[in-house]
């Protein structure tokens, strides 16, 4: 049984090694260059910009502070004095 398994595993390993490699596939063709002609009137070194400026800003609301100054510490003071 062992020689049979050895033969089968040898065949299974050797068969893919004998396979022919795939032929190389041709790559995509490069397109022909495109020649563009511009009128000299249309070629200037400036950029176009609008005649007016549009700005939009979000107005933030002033919110009240979340930090409040404590005015009475009497209860906490008495508790800490009692602990002593």
VODRENRO-373907 format. One record per residue (C-alpha): residue in three letters; residue number from 1; x, y, z. Coordinates in steps of 0.1 Angstrom, whole numbers. Example, Ala and Ser with C-alpha at 12.3 -4.5 7.8 and 13.67 -1.06 7.14 Angstrom:
BEGIN
rest_nr_east_north_up
ALA_1_123_-45_78
SER_2_137_-11_71
This chain:
BEGIN
rest_nr_east_north_up
UNK_1_0_0_0
UNK_2_29_24_8
UNK_3_46_20_-26
UNK_4_12_27_-43
UNK_5_7_59_-23
UNK_6_43_70_-30
UNK_7_37_64_-67
UNK_8_4_83_-67
UNK_9_19_113_-48
UNK_10_49_113_-72
UNK_11_26_114_-102
UNK_12_5_141_-87
UNK_13_35_163_-80
UNK_14_52_156_-114
UNK_15_22_162_-137
UNK_16_18_200_-130
UNK_17_56_204_-136
UNK_18_52_189_-171
UNK_19_24_214_-181
UNK_20_32_238_-208
UNK_21_34_275_-197
UNK_22_7_298_-210
UNK_23_17_318_-241
UNK_24_22_355_-232
UNK_25_-8_376_-239
UNK_26_-3_407_-259
UNK_27_-6_440_-239
UNK_28_-30_468_-248
UNK_29_-20_489_-278
UNK_30_-9_524_-271
UNK_31_-32_549_-288
UNK_32_-18_571_-315
UNK_33_-8_607_-304
UNK_34_-34_634_-308
UNK_35_-24_667_-323
UNK_36_-43_697_-311
UNK_37_-41_731_-327
UNK_38_-50_763_-308
UNK_39_-56_797_-321
UNK_40_-31_823_-309
UNK_41_-60_844_-297
UNK_42_-71_817_-273
UNK_43_-37_811_-258
UNK_44_-28_838_-232
UNK_45_-10_835_-199
UNK_46_-39_847_-177
UNK_47_-66_829_-159
UNK_48_-102_838_-159
UNK_49_-118_849_-127
UNK_50_-153_861_-119
UNK_51_-162_898_-116
UNK_52_-174_895_-80
UNK_53_-164_875_-50
UNK_54_-189_852_-33
UNK_55_-182_843_4
UNK_56_-204_824_27
UNK_57_-197_823_64
UNK_58_-214_804_92
UNK_59_-222_827_121
UNK_60_-214_810_154
UNK_61_-238_816_182
UNK_62_-223_826_215
UNK_63_-232_799_240
UNK_64_-232_804_277
UNK_65_-202_789_296
UNK_66_-206_755_310
UNK_67_-183_763_339
UNK_68_-200_780_369
UNK_69_-184_795_399
UNK_70_-197_778_431
UNK_71_-208_803_457
UNK_72_-216_780_487
UNK_73_-192_754_501
UNK_74_-207_753_535
UNK_75_-221_718_533
UNK_76_-189_703_519
UNK_77_-168_722_544
UNK_78_-189_709_573
UNK_79_-186_673_561
UNK_80_-149_675_557
UNK_81_-146_690_592
UNK_82_-167_662_607
UNK_83_-144_636_591
UNK_84_-114_650_610
